[in-house]
Amino acid sequence: MAVDVDRLIYDWNTEVSLEPGPARGRVELNDETLRDGLQSPSVHDPSLDQKLEMLHCMARLGIESANIGLPGAGPHVVDTVRRLACEIRDRKLKLVPNCAARTLARDIEPILEISQEVGLEIEVACFLGSSAIRRFTESWEMDRLLGLAEDAVALAVGHGLPCMFVTEDTTRAAPDDLRRLYEVAVRAGAKRVCVADTVGHATPRGAAEVVRFIRSVVDPIDDSVQVDWHGHRDRGLAVENAIAAAQAGADRLHGTALGVGERVGNTPIDLLLVNLKLMGWIERDLTSLPGYCRLVAEATGTPLPENYPVVGRDAFRTATGVHAAAVIKAQAKGDAWLVDCVYSGVPASWVGRCQEIEIGPMSGQSNVTYWLEKRGFDPVPQLVEVIFRRAKQADCVLEEDEILAICDECGATKA
């Protein structure tokens, strides 16, 4: 049965006074899981093998670039970054590497050495505090910061590596201060700049405004300069902020798997991928996304909540009678899209999953009949009634082993 998608779903999300897509025509993603993500005070540092597997997951998902570490942190990070760079080179992964560095020669020089040794271009991401509150706390003078920014960018560019100039706490910094810093960095040769919402201060409106401002600063100097957005989720607005930043002119958005990172974390790149695809901004295969998230959860010791969007256990499960009945009726109409969308805002098939119907205290008898038929049992009325009564007496969804035990007790037969 053919389904008229536009007739069945009216999309209010398109009825807003924002740009319909990214202002620059397309948007890329930069995965910070292996660097900024590991700054979480609760995560475990993954093994090298796990980090290598993460790189492959990023490449399969079409993520364009990845931060592979901060070599200035010490020899152990240098060794890891070197191995990750070799993996990208040897396996020809379509993943552009970058490395973080303070605006200090001792942070930048290890990146230059690794790039030269491996024979792979690595973008140098030089970061520097920009807000007045940070400068006051650190007793920094603006002239000193301007000198550091200029020297750092010149060092990277002078050795033939691309440089991204990053201002920390951009979303709480004054316009005149940002203008001076960015003008110096771009004139020194930075071909990419990054607006960082380091403390998760921004709202979508604020994210858009600061990105537009930075574009107004860099474009008159060199309109080929790319602008990145790096957000944290202290206010729970990270995904919305990233989308607003792209609508305002950001070329690349940063994120981490499951949003791991400092304090409450970064923009979840998994949810960003799903939303960008739903909005029609990107087109790619996301069936490997749950596997990537499970890998990161296991490798970092990060609990994956059952109700986590898209990749959590409950994302496409229902035990509610009304919801289950709608899914069952959709299946009867024989249209996969209808099954995926009648009670779900995200198509389960996009991430290699399917709609699941469980049995619990909120279920109807149709849940029980469906569950039995799905597993090949003959849903005779007596069996359905026994399971249904048991579910109504329970305080949670019945586990599969529990239902199978009831089937065994009742002498249920396969259809």
Sequence and secondary structure as in RCSB ss.txt:
>XXXX:A:sequence
MAVDVDRLIYDWNTEVSLEPGPARGRVELNDETLRDGLQSPSVHDPSLDQKLEMLHCMARLGIESANIGLPGAGP
HVVDTVRRLACEIRDRKLKLVPNCAARTLARDIEPILEISQEVGLEIEVACFLGSSAIRRFTESWEMDRLLGLAE
DAVALAVGHGLPCMFVTEDTTRAAPDDLRRLYEVAVRAGAKRVCVADTVGHATPRGAAEVVRFIRSVVDPIDDSV
QVDWHGHRDRGLAVENAIAAAQAGADRLHGTALGVGERVGNTPIDLLLVNLKLMGWIERDLTSLPGYCRLVAEAT
GTPLPENYPVVGRDAFRTATGVHAAAVIKAQAKGDAWLVDCVYSGVPASWVGRCQEIEIGPMSGQSNVTYWLEKR
GFDPVPQLVEVIFRRAKQADCVLEEDEILAICDECGATKA
>XXXX:A:secstr
    HHHH   GGGSSSS SS TTS  EEEE TTTGGGG TT     HHHHHHHHHHHHHTT  EEE   GGG H
HHHHHHHHHHHHHHHTT S EEEEEEESSHHHHHHHHHHHHHHT   EEEEEEE SHHHHHHHT  HHHHHHHHH
HHHHHHHHTT  EEEEEETGGGS HHHHHHHHHHHHHTT SEEEEEETTS   HHHHHHHHHHHHHHHTTT TT 
EEEEEEB TTS HHHHHHHHHHHT SEEEEBGGG  STT B BHHHHHHHHHHTTS     TTHHHHHHHHHHHH
T    TT TTTSTTTTEE  HHHHHHHHHHHHTT HHHHHHTT SS GGGGT   EE  STT  HHHHHHHHHHT
TB   HHHHHHHHHHHHH SS   HHHHHHHHHHTT  B 
